[in-house]
Amino acid sequence: MRSIWNGAISFGLVSIPIKLVNATESHSISFRQIHLADGGRVRYRKVCELDGEEVSAAEIGKGYEEADGSVIPITDEDLAQLPLATAKTIEIMSFVPADEIDPLQMDAAYYLAANGATAAKPYTLLREALKRSRKVAIAKFALRGRERLGMLRVVDDVIAMHGLLWPDEIRVPEGVAPDVEVTVRDAELDLADALMATLGEVELASLHDDYRDAVEAMIAAKAGGAFEPAEATVEPAGGQVIDLMAALEKSVRAAKASRGEGGDGDGGAGEAGTASGTEAEVTPMRRRGGAGRKTAAAPKAVGGKKSTAASAKKTAAAAKTTSKKKSTTAKSTTAKAGTGKATAAGSGTTKSTAAKSTSSASTKKAGTAAGAKKAATPRKRASA
């Protein structure tokens, strides 16, 4: 691997010559900008703003722009003459437990390779000291025009260095957390714990970039002329109200199924769901039969100007309605008495009562009709 920086590790009075090598690499697929009309490559050209001429890399240097717009040229020789101890040295400042380093501070990673045979012994000494202490070294170094903070730790048989951001470069997460008060129940936490336990652990070496694989397959298909884009199913974003308990239970079942685990799939999820107390309440509906038990409203008093015959007809119609309602009620009572836990004797008594009620209703109907005719006849003769 090609080194990007040569220097030394300053470990007290011990100096260890090292070479800095990139520990990571990007496998992301990069695209070129092209002219859509003819597919020609579109390039960026570095042009001087004063004369409009394109300049080469050898003609480009550094400069610092002041507030008034004037530029002060800075050369590599100027930077090399700075009285900075870390210009060519990784200076170890202290040793701290690894858990004291916030992962937010970690930046790029490098391998530190021993530079020459004389560096093998002090390099191994520092590596073994880091292993035994179970600590990491905090150091300062200068790279690419600026001083940086670093963390040295052991990876296999190599000393690795992680670039660290300075503490003042970590932003305070103001306004990031939810601004509403949320209560999480124990049952929901139990389900979350069950899901975490079901998912378990994974070997990081087994993970790979699915998106990159899909892009590579698409490029290969387009190169062969057999690419047919499929419509991707996009889930609607935001604004959905979900049942958190149901989603957690479903996730636990899906995770168990993917791992081929047996059982009913609910496990503790069902118990937690019961404990959450989210049972549905059933409201009984009102019976429609109760409306038939209401007594018909009495007819209004007959005024002096209204026809007595019309009143008699209304009275007869009301009597018929009352008789029908009573008969319907008697039938309903008979049907109810015939079903259930009633005895045969009770059922017979109910039928007898219903028969008497029907006979009485018929008698009243006949009497009411006759009375209405008698009341109507004298009135007609008097008017004649």
C-alpha positions as CSV (number, residue, x, y, z in Angstrom):
1,M,0.0,0.0,0.0
2,R,1.2,3.5,-0.9
3,S,2.0,5.8,2.0
4,I,0.6,9.3,2.1
5,W,2.8,10.7,4.9
6,N,6.2,10.0,6.4
7,G,7.2,11.0,9.9
8,A,7.6,9.5,13.4
9,I,5.7,8.7,16.6
10,S,6.9,10.6,19.6
11,F,6.5,8.4,22.6
12,G,8.2,10.2,25.4
13,L,11.9,10.0,24.5
14,V,11.2,7.2,22.1
15,S,10.9,8.1,18.4
16,I,9.4,5.5,16.0
17,P,9.8,6.2,12.3
18,I,6.4,5.4,10.6
19,K,4.6,5.7,7.3
20,L,1.0,6.7,7.2
21,V,-1.2,4.4,5.0
22,N,-5.0,4.8,4.3
23,A,-6.9,2.1,6.3
24,T,-10.2,2.6,4.4
25,E,-11.2,2.9,0.8
26,S,-14.5,3.8,-1.0
27,H,-16.2,1.2,-3.2
28,S,-19.0,3.5,-4.2
29,I,-19.7,3.7,-8.0
30,S,-19.0,7.1,-9.5
31,F,-20.6,8.5,-12.6
32,R,-19.3,11.0,-15.2
33,Q,-21.1,14.1,-16.4
34,I,-21.9,13.8,-20.0
35,H,-23.6,15.8,-22.8
36,L,-27.0,14.2,-23.3
37,A,-27.1,15.2,-27.0
38,D,-24.0,13.2,-28.0
39,G,-22.7,11.5,-24.8
40,G,-19.5,13.6,-24.8
41,R,-17.7,13.9,-21.5
42,V,-18.2,17.2,-19.6
43,R,-15.1,18.4,-17.7
44,Y,-14.4,21.1,-15.3
45,R,-11.6,23.4,-16.4
46,K,-9.6,25.6,-14.1
47,V,-9.5,29.1,-15.5
48,C,-7.9,32.2,-14.1
49,E,-10.5,35.0,-13.5
50,L,-8.1,37.8,-14.6
51,D,-7.0,36.7,-18.0
52,G,-9.5,33.9,-18.7
53,E,-6.7,31.4,-19.5
54,E,-6.9,27.8,-18.5
55,V,-4.1,26.9,-16.0
56,S,-2.3,23.6,-15.3
57,A,-1.8,22.1,-11.8
58,A,1.9,23.2,-11.8
59,E,0.7,26.8,-12.1
60,I,-1.7,26.6,-9.1
61,G,-0.6,27.5,-5.6
62,K,-2.2,28.5,-2.3
63,G,-3.4,31.9,-1.2
64,Y,-5.2,33.4,1.8
65,E,-8.0,35.9,0.9
66,E,-8.4,38.7,3.4
67,A,-11.7,40.6,4.2
68,D,-11.0,43.3,1.6
69,G,-10.6,40.7,-1.2
70,S,-6.8,40.9,-1.4
71,V,-5.0,37.6,-1.6
72,I,-1.7,36.7,0.2
73,P,0.3,34.0,-1.6
74,I,1.3,31.1,0.7
75,T,4.0,28.6,-0.5
76,D,4.8,25.1,0.7
77,E,8.1,26.4,2.0
78,D,6.3,28.9,4.2
79,L,4.3,26.1,5.8
80,A,7.4,23.9,6.2
81,Q,9.2,26.5,8.1
82,L,6.5,26.8,10.8
83,P,7.9,26.0,14.3
84,L,5.2,23.3,14.8
85,A,6.3,20.1,16.6
86,T,3.6,18.0,14.9
87,A,4.6,19.0,11.4
88,K,6.4,15.7,10.9
89,T,5.6,14.0,14.2
90,I,2.6,12.2,15.7
91,E,3.0,13.4,19.3
92,I,1.3,11.3,21.9
93,M,-0.3,13.4,24.7
94,S,-1.9,10.9,27.0
95,F,-3.5,7.4,27.4
96,V,-7.2,7.1,28.1
97,P,-9.8,4.2,28.2
98,A,-11.3,3.7,24.8
99,D,-14.9,4.2,26.0
100,E,-14.1,7.8,26.8
101,I,-13.9,8.6,23.1
102,D,-17.2,9.7,21.6
103,P,-17.8,7.9,18.3
104,L,-19.0,11.3,16.9
105,Q,-15.4,12.5,17.0
106,M,-14.0,9.7,14.8
107,D,-12.9,10.7,11.4
108,A,-10.7,9.0,8.8
109,A,-8.7,5.9,9.8
110,Y,-5.0,5.1,9.0
111,Y,-2.5,2.3,9.5
112,L,0.8,3.2,11.0
113,A,3.5,1.1,9.4
114,A,7.0,0.8,10.8
115,N,9.5,2.6,8.5
116,G,12.7,0.5,8.4
117,A,14.2,-2.2,10.5
118,T,15.2,0.2,13.3
119,A,11.5,1.0,13.9
120,A,10.5,-2.6,14.5
121,K,11.5,-2.8,18.2
122,P,9.9,0.5,19.5
123,Y,6.9,-0.1,17.2
124,T,6.3,-3.5,18.9
125,L,6.9,-2.0,22.3
126,L,4.2,0.6,21.9
127,R,1.8,-1.9,20.4
128,E,2.2,-4.4,23.3
129,A,1.9,-1.6,25.8
130,L,-1.4,-0.5,24.3
131,K,-2.7,-4.1,24.3
132,R,-1.8,-4.7,28.0
133,S,-3.2,-1.4,29.2
134,R,-6.4,-1.7,27.2
135,K,-6.2,2.0,26.6
136,V,-5.9,4.2,23.5
137,A,-3.3,6.9,22.9
138,I,-4.4,10.5,22.2
139,A,-2.1,12.3,19.9
140,K,-1.7,15.5,17.8
141,F,-0.4,15.5,14.2
142,A,-0.4,17.8,11.2
143,L,-1.7,16.6,7.8
144,R,-2.8,18.4,4.7
145,G,-2.2,21.9,6.0
146,R,-3.8,21.6,9.4
147,E,-3.1,20.2,12.9
148,R,-5.4,17.4,13.9
149,L,-6.3,15.2,16.8
150,G,-5.8,11.4,16.6
151,M,-6.4,8.2,18.5
152,L,-4.0,5.3,18.4
153,R,-5.2,1.8,19.0
154,V,-4.2,-1.8,18.1
155,V,-5.9,-3.7,15.3
156,D,-4.6,-7.3,15.0
157,D,-0.8,-6.7,15.0
158,V,-0.9,-3.2,13.6
159,I,-1.2,0.2,15.2
160,A,-4.1,2.1,13.7
161,M,-4.8,5.8,14.1
162,H,-8.2,7.4,13.8
163,G,-8.4,11.1,13.1
164,L,-10.6,12.8,15.6
165,L,-12.5,16.0,15.4
166,W,-11.7,18.7,17.9
167,P,-14.3,19.0,20.7
168,D,-15.5,22.3,19.5
169,E,-16.3,20.8,16.0
170,I,-19.0,18.6,17.5
171,R,-22.3,20.4,17.3
172,V,-24.8,20.5,20.2
173,P,-28.0,18.6,19.2
174,E,-30.4,21.4,19.9
175,G,-33.9,21.0,18.6
176,V,-33.2,17.5,17.2
177,A,-35.0,15.4,19.9
178,P,-38.8,15.2,19.8
179,D,-40.3,18.3,21.3
180,V,-43.4,16.5,22.6
181,E,-43.7,14.5,25.8
182,V,-44.0,10.8,25.1
183,T,-44.8,8.1,27.6
184,V,-43.4,4.6,26.9
185,R,-45.1,1.8,28.7
186,D,-43.3,-1.2,30.2
187,A,-45.2,-3.5,27.9
188,E,-43.8,-1.7,24.8
189,L,-40.2,-1.9,26.3
190,D,-40.7,-5.6,26.9
191,L,-41.6,-6.0,23.2
192,A,-38.7,-3.9,22.1
193,D,-36.4,-6.1,24.3
194,A,-37.9,-9.2,22.7
195,L,-37.3,-7.9,19.2
196,M,-33.7,-7.0,20.1
197,A,-33.1,-10.5,21.5
198,T,-34.7,-12.1,18.5
199,L,-32.6,-10.2,16.0
200,G,-29.5,-11.0,18.0
201,E,-26.0,-10.3,16.8
202,V,-24.5,-10.3,13.3
203,E,-21.1,-10.7,11.9
204,L,-20.1,-7.4,10.3
205,A,-18.0,-9.2,7.8
206,S,-21.1,-10.8,6.4
207,L,-22.7,-7.5,5.5
208,H,-22.4,-6.0,2.0
209,D,-23.6,-3.1,-0.1
210,D,-26.8,-4.3,-1.8
211,Y,-27.3,-0.9,-3.5
212,R,-23.9,-1.1,-5.2
213,D,-24.7,-4.7,-6.3
214,A,-28.0,-3.5,-7.9
215,V,-26.3,-0.6,-9.6
216,E,-23.6,-2.9,-11.0
217,A,-26.2,-5.3,-12.3
218,M,-28.2,-2.4,-13.9
219,I,-25.0,-1.2,-15.7
220,A,-24.2,-4.7,-16.9
221,A,-27.8,-5.1,-18.2
222,K,-27.8,-1.7,-20.0
223,A,-24.5,-2.5,-21.6
224,G,-26.0,-5.7,-23.0
225,G,-29.2,-3.9,-24.1
226,A,-31.5,-6.1,-22.0
227,F,-32.3,-3.6,-19.2
228,E,-36.0,-3.1,-18.4
229,P,-36.6,-0.8,-15.4
230,A,-39.1,-2.0,-12.9
231,E,-41.3,0.2,-10.9
232,A,-40.1,0.4,-7.4
233,T,-42.7,0.3,-4.6
234,V,-42.3,3.5,-2.6
235,E,-43.7,3.6,0.9
236,P,-45.7,6.8,1.7
237,A,-43.5,9.0,3.9
238,G,-44.7,10.4,7.2
239,G,-48.1,11.2,8.5
240,Q,-49.1,7.6,9.3
241,V,-50.6,6.7,12.6
242,I,-49.4,3.2,13.6
243,D,-50.3,0.8,16.3
244,L,-46.9,0.5,18.0
245,M,-47.7,-2.6,20.0
246,A,-49.0,-4.4,16.9
247,A,-46.0,-3.3,14.9
248,L,-43.6,-4.6,17.5
249,E,-45.4,-7.9,17.8
250,K,-45.4,-8.4,14.0
251,S,-41.7,-7.5,13.9
252,V,-40.9,-10.2,16.6
253,R,-42.9,-12.8,14.6
254,A,-41.2,-11.9,11.4
255,A,-37.7,-12.0,13.0
256,K,-38.4,-15.4,14.4
257,A,-39.7,-16.7,11.1
258,S,-36.6,-15.4,9.3
259,R,-34.4,-17.3,11.7
260,G,-36.5,-20.5,11.4
261,E,-37.5,-20.5,15.0
262,G,-40.6,-22.5,15.9
263,G,-43.4,-21.7,18.4
264,D,-46.5,-19.7,18.0
265,G,-44.5,-16.6,17.2
266,D,-46.1,-14.5,19.9
267,G,-44.3,-15.6,23.0
268,G,-43.9,-12.7,25.4
269,A,-45.4,-10.4,22.8
270,G,-48.9,-11.7,23.5
271,E,-48.5,-11.3,27.2
272,A,-47.1,-7.9,26.8
273,G,-50.1,-6.9,24.6
274,T,-52.5,-8.1,27.3
275,A,-50.6,-6.2,29.9
276,S,-50.9,-3.0,27.9
277,G,-54.6,-2.9,28.7
278,T,-55.7,-2.0,25.2
279,E,-58.8,-4.2,25.0
280,A,-61.7,-3.0,22.9
281,E,-64.9,-1.9,24.6
282,V,-68.2,-3.3,23.2
283,T,-71.2,-1.0,23.5
284,P,-74.5,-3.0,23.5
285,M,-77.1,-1.9,20.9
286,R,-80.6,-0.9,21.9
287,R,-83.3,-3.4,21.1
288,R,-85.8,-2.3,18.4
289,G,-88.6,-4.4,19.9
290,G,-89.0,-1.9,22.8
291,A,-90.6,0.6,20.4
292,G,-93.6,-1.8,20.0
293,R,-94.3,-1.6,23.7
294,K,-95.1,2.1,23.6
295,T,-98.8,3.0,24.0
296,A,-100.4,4.8,21.1
297,A,-101.0,8.5,21.8
298,A,-104.6,9.4,22.7
299,P,-106.5,11.3,20.0
300,K,-106.7,15.0,20.4
301,A,-110.0,16.5,21.6
302,V,-112.5,17.2,18.9
303,G,-113.1,20.8,18.2
304,G,-116.6,22.2,17.6
305,K,-116.0,23.0,14.0
306,K,-114.7,19.6,13.0
307,S,-117.0,16.9,11.6
308,T,-118.1,14.3,14.2
309,A,-118.1,11.6,11.5
310,A,-114.4,12.3,10.8
311,S,-113.7,12.1,14.5
312,A,-115.5,8.8,14.6
313,K,-113.4,7.5,11.7
314,K,-110.2,8.6,13.5
315,T,-111.3,6.9,16.6
316,A,-112.0,3.6,14.8
317,A,-108.5,3.8,13.0
318,A,-106.9,4.4,16.4
319,A,-108.7,1.4,17.8
320,K,-107.5,-0.8,14.9
321,T,-103.9,0.4,15.4
322,T,-104.1,-0.3,19.2
323,S,-105.6,-3.7,18.5
324,K,-102.8,-4.6,16.0
325,K,-100.0,-3.4,18.4
326,K,-101.5,-5.4,21.2
327,S,-101.8,-8.4,19.0
328,T,-98.1,-8.0,17.8
329,T,-97.0,-7.6,21.4
330,A,-98.9,-10.8,22.4
331,K,-97.2,-12.7,19.5
332,S,-93.8,-11.4,20.5
333,T,-94.4,-12.4,24.1
334,T,-95.5,-15.9,22.9
335,A,-92.4,-16.3,20.8
336,K,-90.1,-15.2,23.6
337,A,-91.8,-17.5,26.1
338,G,-91.5,-20.4,23.7
339,T,-87.7,-20.1,23.5
340,G,-85.3,-20.0,26.5
341,K,-85.4,-21.9,29.7
342,A,-89.2,-21.6,30.4
343,T,-91.1,-24.8,31.5
344,A,-93.9,-26.3,29.4
345,A,-96.5,-25.3,32.0
346,G,-95.3,-21.7,31.8
347,S,-95.4,-21.8,28.0
348,G,-99.1,-23.0,28.1
349,T,-100.1,-20.2,30.5
350,T,-98.5,-17.7,28.2
351,K,-100.4,-19.0,25.2
352,S,-103.7,-18.9,27.1
353,T,-103.0,-15.3,28.1
354,A,-102.2,-14.4,24.5
355,A,-105.4,-15.9,23.3
356,K,-107.5,-14.0,25.9
357,S,-105.7,-10.8,25.0
358,T,-106.5,-11.4,21.3
359,S,-110.2,-12.1,22.0
360,S,-110.5,-9.0,24.2
361,A,-108.9,-6.9,21.5
362,S,-111.5,-8.2,18.9
363,T,-114.4,-7.5,21.3
364,K,-113.2,-4.0,22.0
365,K,-112.8,-3.4,18.2
366,A,-116.4,-4.5,17.5
367,G,-117.7,-2.4,20.4
368,T,-115.8,0.7,19.3
369,A,-117.0,0.4,15.7
370,A,-120.6,0.0,16.8
371,G,-120.4,3.0,19.1
372,A,-119.0,5.1,16.3
373,K,-121.9,4.2,14.0
374,K,-124.5,5.1,16.7
375,A,-122.8,8.4,17.4
376,A,-122.7,9.3,13.7
377,T,-126.4,8.4,12.8
378,P,-128.3,10.9,15.0
379,R,-126.1,13.7,13.9
380,K,-126.9,13.1,10.3
381,R,-130.7,13.0,10.9
382,A,-130.5,16.2,12.9
383,S,-128.8,18.0,10.1
384,A,-131.3,16.7,7.6
